Amino acid sequence: MPLAPLNTPAAIGALLTGWNHPRARTSLVMAAASSAVGAAAPAYVVRALNPRLFFSPEPLSEEERRPLLTRWYRVHALRLTASAVALAAIRRARILRLRNL
């Protein structure tokens, strides 16, 4: 989590650096977009869901807690998927770039 904010600028930097390589461009765009989604998801969880789920003054009823937990797990699944897509895309861009050297 502490390094998550660094991931998106690094992916955008890779996109800008590799923009002149058309074969890798699509993969770099995918990596940057996925990194942005992967960075935004935990921010949403920490600011919108965690306070209501874990720090409310009174315990939540089951009817209140169940939808929040469902959303919490879905957002984390989205974050993990976005991270996997970013990793695969940046790897593909690297392979395509190395083939053109």
C-alpha positions as CSV (number, residue, x, y, z in Angstrom):
1,M,0.0,0.0,0.0
2,P,2.7,2.6,0.8
3,L,4.3,2.2,-2.7
4,A,1.0,2.1,-4.6
5,P,1.1,5.9,-5.4
6,L,4.5,5.4,-7.1
7,N,3.2,2.7,-9.4
8,T,1.0,4.9,-11.6
9,P,3.6,7.6,-12.3
10,A,6.1,4.9,-13.2
11,A,3.7,3.3,-15.6
12,I,2.9,6.7,-17.2
13,G,6.6,7.4,-17.4
14,A,7.1,4.1,-19.2
15,L,4.3,5.0,-21.6
16,L,5.8,8.4,-22.4
17,T,9.2,6.8,-22.8
18,G,8.0,4.0,-25.0
19,W,5.5,6.0,-27.1
20,N,7.8,6.0,-30.1
21,H,7.6,2.2,-30.3
22,P,4.3,1.5,-31.9
23,R,4.3,-2.3,-31.3
24,A,4.6,-1.7,-27.5
25,R,2.3,1.3,-27.3
26,T,-0.9,-0.6,-26.7
27,S,0.6,-2.7,-23.9
28,L,2.0,0.5,-22.3
29,V,-1.4,2.2,-22.5
30,M,-3.0,-0.9,-20.9
31,A,-0.3,-0.9,-18.2
32,A,-0.8,2.8,-17.3
33,A,-4.6,2.5,-17.3
34,S,-4.5,-0.7,-15.1
35,S,-2.0,0.9,-12.8
36,A,-4.3,3.9,-12.3
37,V,-7.3,1.7,-11.5
38,G,-5.1,-0.4,-9.2
39,A,-4.1,2.8,-7.3
40,A,-7.6,4.3,-7.2
41,A,-9.2,1.2,-5.7
42,P,-7.4,1.2,-2.4
43,A,-8.0,4.9,-2.1
44,Y,-11.7,4.3,-2.4
45,V,-11.6,1.5,0.1
46,V,-9.7,3.5,2.7
47,R,-11.8,6.6,2.3
48,A,-15.3,5.3,1.7
49,L,-15.6,1.8,3.0
50,N,-13.2,1.2,5.8
51,P,-14.5,4.0,8.1
52,R,-18.0,2.7,7.9
53,L,-17.1,-0.9,8.1
54,F,-14.4,-0.9,10.8
55,F,-14.6,2.5,12.7
56,S,-18.3,3.3,13.1
57,P,-19.3,4.3,16.6
58,E,-21.9,1.6,16.8
59,P,-21.7,-2.0,15.4
60,L,-23.4,-2.3,12.0
61,S,-26.5,-4.5,11.6
62,E,-26.2,-7.4,9.2
63,E,-28.3,-5.6,6.6
64,E,-25.8,-2.6,6.7
65,R,-22.7,-4.7,6.9
66,R,-23.3,-7.3,4.2
67,P,-23.5,-4.9,1.2
68,L,-20.4,-3.0,2.5
69,L,-18.4,-6.2,2.8
70,T,-19.5,-7.3,-0.6
71,R,-18.4,-4.0,-2.1
72,W,-15.1,-4.2,-0.1
73,Y,-14.3,-7.6,-1.5
74,R,-15.3,-6.7,-5.1
75,V,-13.1,-3.6,-5.0
76,H,-10.1,-5.6,-3.8
77,A,-10.7,-8.2,-6.5
78,L,-10.7,-5.3,-9.0
79,R,-7.5,-4.0,-7.6
80,L,-5.8,-7.4,-7.8
81,T,-7.1,-7.9,-11.4
82,A,-5.8,-4.5,-12.4
83,S,-2.4,-5.2,-10.9
84,A,-2.2,-8.5,-12.7
85,V,-3.2,-6.9,-16.0
86,A,-0.6,-4.1,-15.5
87,L,2.1,-6.6,-14.8
88,A,1.3,-8.7,-17.8
89,A,1.0,-5.6,-20.1
90,I,4.3,-4.1,-19.0
91,R,6.0,-7.5,-19.4
92,R,4.6,-7.8,-22.9
93,A,5.7,-4.3,-23.8
94,R,9.2,-5.1,-22.6
95,I,9.3,-8.3,-24.7
96,L,8.1,-6.4,-27.8
97,R,10.7,-3.6,-27.1
98,L,13.5,-6.1,-26.7
99,R,12.6,-7.8,-30.0
100,N,13.1,-4.5,-31.8
101,L,16.6,-3.7,-30.5
